[in-house]
Amino acid sequence: MSAEAVHYNMHDAKTRLSRIIERVERGEEVIIDRAGTPVARVVPLVRRTSRTSIGSLAGQVDLSGDWDSPQTNAEIATDFGIGV
């Protein structure tokens, strides 16, 4: 457990859930204790990047000049067991 984490007892966690979630959304880690013993860790979720918009990979993908050549297509077909 992180030394930087903020601790809440069970009663305070139930009472202040919205505030705890706000802290977690800002990147903080929160530990919830029961009778002084840590029982849960609340951490931010790592969100996956949405790739639904056109150009979302701009500057991140580099296609070589022969990416769609007959030779490259034949190699791919061979890799997948497809006769060309």
C-alpha positions in Angstrom: 0.0 0.0 0.0 1.2 3.5 -0.8 2.4 5.7 2.0 0.7 8.6 0.1 -2.8 7.0 0.3 -5.5 8.7 2.3 -7.3 6.4 4.8 -11.0 6.5 5.7 -12.8 4.4 8.2 -15.8 2.5 7.0 -18.4 5.0 8.4 -16.6 8.0 6.9 -16.2 6.2 3.6 -20.0 5.6 3.4 -20.7 9.2 4.4 -18.1 10.8 2.1 -18.3 8.5 -0.9 -18.7 11.4 -3.4 -15.7 13.2 -2.0 -13.6 10.0 -2.1 -14.5 9.4 -5.8 -13.5 13.0 -6.6 -10.1 12.4 -5.0 -9.7 9.2 -6.9 -10.7 10.9 -10.2 -7.8 13.4 -9.5 -5.4 10.4 -9.3 -5.2 9.8 -5.6 -5.4 6.4 -3.9 -7.8 5.9 -1.0 -7.6 3.1 1.5 -10.8 2.1 3.4 -10.2 0.7 6.9 -12.5 -1.5 9.1 -11.6 -1.3 12.8 -8.2 0.2 11.9 -7.3 -2.6 9.4 -7.1 -1.7 5.7 -9.6 -3.7 3.8 -10.0 -2.0 0.4 -8.0 0.2 -1.9 -9.8 2.6 -4.3 -7.7 3.6 -7.3 -8.4 5.3 -10.6 -9.4 3.1 -13.5 -7.1 3.2 -16.5 -9.3 4.1 -19.4 -8.7 2.6 -22.8 -8.3 5.1 -25.6 -11.2 5.4 -28.1 -10.1 4.9 -31.6 -13.4 5.6 -33.3 -12.6 9.0 -34.8 -10.9 9.5 -38.1 -7.3 10.5 -37.6 -7.0 9.3 -34.0 -3.7 7.5 -34.9 -2.3 10.4 -36.9 1.5 10.5 -36.4 1.5 7.2 -34.6 1.4 4.7 -37.5 4.0 4.5 -40.1 3.3 2.4 -43.2 6.2 1.6 -45.4 5.9 2.4 -49.1 5.3 -1.3 -50.1 2.6 -2.0 -47.5 0.1 -2.9 -50.3 2.5 -4.5 -52.8 1.7 -7.8 -54.4 4.7 -9.4 -52.7 3.5 -8.2 -49.2 0.0 -9.4 -49.9 1.3 -12.8 -51.0 3.4 -13.1 -47.8 0.4 -12.3 -45.7 -1.8 -14.8 -47.6 0.9 -17.4 -47.1 1.0 -16.6 -43.3 -2.7 -17.2 -43.1 -2.6 -20.3 -45.3 -4.5 -18.7 -48.2 -3.4 -19.5 -51.7 -3.1 -16.4 -54.0 
